[in-house]
Amino acid sequence: MAAPAIVIAGASGVIGRHLSAAFRDDYRVTVLTRRVEGVHPDWVTPLAWRPDAARAGDEEALSRLTSALEGAAALVNLAGTSIDDGRLGPAHVDRLLESRVDSTTTLVTAMQRCRVAPGVVIQASGTGYYGQRGDEPLTEDAGPGSGFVLTPVLQAWEAAAAPAAARSRLCVLRIGVVLARDAPAWQKLLMPTRLGLGGRLGRGTQWYAWIHAHDLSRAIRFLVENDDCHGTFNAVAPEAVQQARLGRAAARRLRRPFWFPVPAWALRLLLGRLADGALLQSARVEPAHLLQCGFRFERGSLEDALDELLPPRRAPRP
């Protein structure tokens, strides 16, 4: 009996890389890519696609995509331009919006043409949906916020995926900051501390909703394999953490100082609106629906995550 098929759009990013590895032993993994000739793991099948095929009216591209989705166990949509590829100026925000809406609309259009649509659609979103919320605890029942330039982008991304619910079980994941050794966000957060220049950013009291890549991959597989799960899920660890606490914990493990504060105005001068979106935004997000469905985190506390990200150094041999 053939293994069930998983189709992943946006597999070249850190989430996609960890996710395709999590499915490798029990599923046939197809990754949608614009560069089939690139380097891909030997357990995936790359398939060329056009994220804008629906808007462009490319019937041939839509037909190929429909064939790939026909009868698949799951479609996981992570596709979109990286937030880090700019300063969140108007042109960058437009690219973020267009790439996400185009890719999602194309996938939904193709799956609606399937005789047997994918059993479940896992649609990525982000905790930026909640905007700037200070210390307010946020479950999936909280409405969209404001004060963050990407909140309307994330709303539009989720709205583009909504028609998929007519054919498939739909799970929307509002993903926090993904922590992994190969995650660009984690590497950038850690760089000043590695250089001995760590310190609080702004007030340092802003809440970061985060999740270890290991648990994120496990959560996605959990949702794929549990038919009772549908709707919106905050893909974050149960223990949100304030920036200063995260920085101090990392500095302690690296044996580096943590006494060089960077004021908010300096971050905005350096990074533009990306400073508010990536570093200064406060959203104390909780994974209520994942826990209610029975998912259990393996690296859900900050210390558990840091044990893998920054393992204690071994004492030198005498």
N, C-alpha and C positions, 0 to 999 in steps of 0.2 A: 504494500500500500504506500502510495507516494506521501511524502511529508507535506503538511499544509504549507501554503504559500503566504509569505509576508512581503508587502511592497512598502518600501520606505522612500519618501521624497525628502530630500535635504539630508542625505546620509553622510555628506562630507564634513559636517561640523562635529563638534565634540559629542553632542548627544547621539547623533546618528552613528558615529563610530562605535561608541559603547553599546548602543542598542543592537546593531547588526551582530556584534559579538555575542550578545546575550541570547540571540535567537539561533545561532549557528548550528547547534547540535540537533535541534528538533524541528526546524522549519527550513523551507526553501526561501532564501532571502534574495529579493530583487531590489536593487537600488536604482532610483530614477536620477539620472545625471545628464548634464549638458556636455560632459567630457568623458565619453566612453573609453577613449584611448588612455585615460589617466591610470594611475596605480590603484588597484582595488584588491581587497583581501580575497584569497582564493575561495572563500565560502560564499561569496555573493555573486550574483549575476547582474552586471550593469546594463541598463537600458536607456538609450538616448530619449530625451523628451524635451518638449518646448513648454515651459511654464505658462507662456502667453498664448498657447494654441487656441483656446476658446475665444479669446478676444480677437485673434488674428484670423479666425475662421479656417484653421489648418485642419482639414478633414483627415488627411493622411496621418498626421501626428495624433489626433484624437482616436483614430481607429487603432493605432498601435498601442496606445495607452489603455484603451478599453480591453484589448486582448490580454494585456498584462494583469488587469484588475479582475477579469472574469473568474468568479469562483474563489477568489483569494480569501484566506481566513481573516486578513486584516490589512488595512491601509493606514500607514502612519505618516502624517503630513507635518514635516518640520521645515518646509522650504521657505526661504525668504532671505533677502539681503541682510548681512550682519549689521547689528546696531553699531558695532565698533568701527564700521567703515566710513566714518565721518563724524562731524561735530553736532549732528542733529539740527543743522540748518534746514531751511525750507526745501532745498533741492534733495537733501539726504532723506528727509521725512517722506517726501513724495516717492523716492525710490523704495523706501521701506514699505509704504502702503501699496504701491503698484505691484511689487514683487510678491507680497503676501496674498493680495486679493487675486492677482492673475493666476498664481500657482494653485490656489484653493479652488477658484472657479473652474479651472481646467480639469482638476481632479474630479470635482463633483459632476461636471458635464460628462466626463468619460464614464464614471461609475453609474450614472443614470442610464447609460446606453447598454449596460451589462444585462445579460439574461439572468445571471446570478451575481448580484452585487457583493462586494466584500462583506463579511460577517460583521465587522466592526470597523469604524473609522475613528482613529485617534488623532485629534486635531490639536496642534500646539497653539498656545497663547502665552501670556506672561502675567506676572503679578503686577506689572505696571498698569494693568486694567483698573486697579483700585486707586491709582493716583497717589497723591501725597496725603497720608492719613495719620501721621504722628504716631501716638501710642495706642490707637484704637485697634483692638483685636478684630481680625477680619476672617470670617469664614466665607464659604462659597455663596452664602445668602446676601452678602454685602453687595450693594450696587456699585456701578462704575464711579470712579472718583474724578478728581480734577487736579490741576497743578502739575501735570506731567505731560509733556508734548506727545508722548506715544500712546496715551490712553485712547484717543480716537482711532489710532491705527489698530490697536488690539481689538477694539470693539468691531471695527470693520472686518478684521480677520475672522473673528468668531461668527459674525453675521454671514460671511461668505460660505462658511462651512455648514450653516444651519440646514440648508436643503438636503444634506446627506442623510438626515434623520428619517427622511421619507422612505429610504431604501435599506438603511443599515443602522445598527446600534451606534450611537454617536457619543464619544467621550471627549470633552474639551479639557485640556490640561493647561492651567495657568501656572507656568513654570517659574520658579525662583532662580536665583543665581546658582549656576551649576558649578559644583566644586569637583575638580579632578586634577591630577597632576598635569594632564595635558590640556586643561581648560584655559583658554586665553584670559577669561575674566579673573580666575584664580591667580594665574601667573602675574597679571598686572597689579592685582591687589597686593601681592606678596613682594613685588620687586623693590619698593622703597625700603621695606623692612630688611630684606636681604642685604641692601646696601647700607644698612645702619641708619636709615632716615625715616623709620616708621614713626607714626604718631596719629592722633585723632584727626579725622577729616571733618572740617566744620566743627560742630559741637560734639561729634562722636556719639551722640545719643540716638541717631537714626537706626531704625530696625532694618536688618537685612533678612529677607526670606530666602533661604538657601536650601539646596538639596545636593547630596553627594551623587555623582553620576551612577554609581553602583545601585543606589536605591531608586533613582529615576528609571533606569533600565528595568529593574525589578517591578516597579509600579506599572510601567507600560505593559510589560508581559502579563502582570496580574490582571489588568483591565482587559487585555485581549482574551484571556482564558476564563474570565468570570462573566457569564452572560447576564447576571443580575445587575451589573454595574453599567450605568449610563448617566449622562448629564455632565455637569461641570465638576472638576476636581482641582483643588489647589495642590500642585506637585511641589511641595516644600516639606522640609523636615519639621517635626513637631516642636523643635526648639529654635524659634527665631532668635537672633542675636544682635545686640547693638554693635555698631562698627568698632568702638573703642575696645570692647571686650574681645571681639574677634582679633583685632590687631595685637592686643597685649598677649593673647594666648599664642598666636603665631610667633611673636617676637620672643616669648619665653622659650619656645621649643627651638628656635633658631639661635638662641643666646645672643640676641641683638637688642639694642636699646629701643625704647618706644617713648620718645619725648620730643618729637619734632612736629608739633601741630601745624596743620595747613588750613588757613581760614577759607571759608566758603567762597569769598570773593576771588581769592587766588585760583581756586579750582575752576571757577567759571571763566576767569580770564584765560586760563590755559586750555580748557576743554570745551568752552561754550556750553550749550544746553546739555551736552553729554554729562557734564558734572552733576547736574540735578537728576538726570535719568539713571546714571550708573552708580553714583557715589553718595549723593546727598538725600535722595528720596527715602522716605521712611514708610514702610508698609509692614505691619506686624501680622503676617498672614499665617493662618492655621490650616492644617490638612484634614478638616473635619470629615469630609465625605470619604476620603481614602480610609481613614480609621474606622468609620462606620461600616464600610464594606468588608473590613477584616484584614486590611493590609497591615503588615508589621515591618517597621523599619529596622534595618541592620546597622545603619550608621546614622541614627536619628539625633544623637546628641553631638554637640560641637567637639567634645573630647574624643568620641568614637571616630568622627570624621578626620580629625587631626592625627589620630593614631595611624591612619593610612596615608594621609597627605604629607605629614611631617613626622615620620616615625622617630622616636628618641635615638639620638646618636649613641653608638656603642663606644664604650670606653676603650681607648687605645690599649693594645696588648703591651705588657711590660717587656 
